[in-house]
């Protein structure tokens, strides 16, 4: 006869896993957003931070999951 209870069947790793997935999705969204924003910067803005148009093109072409 089984003596399993509802509490013993709980996956205690799920809250951490859900948090980690949420954090990953947030990072991916920020990468996507900032890379798209970077493509709208003026030549002056890029010069101020030391970037070229080729730097922007390289960064903007990366998929959101790649750092």
C-alpha positions in Angstrom: 0.0 0.0 0.0 1.3 3.4 -0.9 1.6 6.1 1.7 2.4 9.1 -0.6 0.9 12.4 0.3 0.2 15.5 -1.7 3.2 17.2 -0.1 5.6 14.5 -1.0 4.6 14.6 -4.6 5.4 18.3 -4.9 8.3 19.3 -7.2 10.4 21.5 -5.0 12.6 22.5 -7.9 9.8 24.1 -10.0 9.8 27.6 -8.4 13.6 27.9 -9.0 13.2 26.6 -12.5 10.3 29.0 -13.3 12.3 31.9 -12.0 15.4 30.9 -14.1 13.2 30.7 -17.2 11.7 34.1 -16.5 15.2 35.6 -16.0 16.4 34.1 -19.3 13.3 35.4 -21.2 14.0 38.9 -19.7 17.6 38.8 -20.8 16.6 37.7 -24.3 14.0 40.5 -24.5 16.5 43.1 -23.4 19.1 42.0 -25.9 16.5 42.2 -28.7 15.2 45.6 -27.6 18.7 47.2 -27.1 20.0 45.8 -30.4 17.0 47.2 -32.3 17.5 50.6 -30.5 21.1 50.7 -31.4 20.2 50.6 -35.1 18.4 53.9 -34.6 21.4 55.8 -33.2 22.9 58.7 -35.2 26.5 58.7 -36.4 27.2 61.2 -33.6 25.9 58.9 -31.0 27.9 56.0 -32.3 31.0 58.1 -32.4 30.5 59.2 -28.8 30.6 55.6 -27.6 33.3 54.5 -30.1 31.1 52.3 -32.3 31.0 52.1 -36.1 28.2 51.2 -38.4 29.8 47.8 -39.0 29.8 47.3 -35.2 26.1 48.0 -35.1 25.4 45.8 -38.1 27.3 42.9 -36.5 25.5 43.3 -33.2 22.0 43.8 -34.7 22.4 40.6 -36.8 23.0 38.4 -33.8 20.1 36.3 -32.6 18.6 37.4 -29.3 19.8 34.2 -27.5 23.5 35.0 -28.4 25.4 37.3 -26.0 
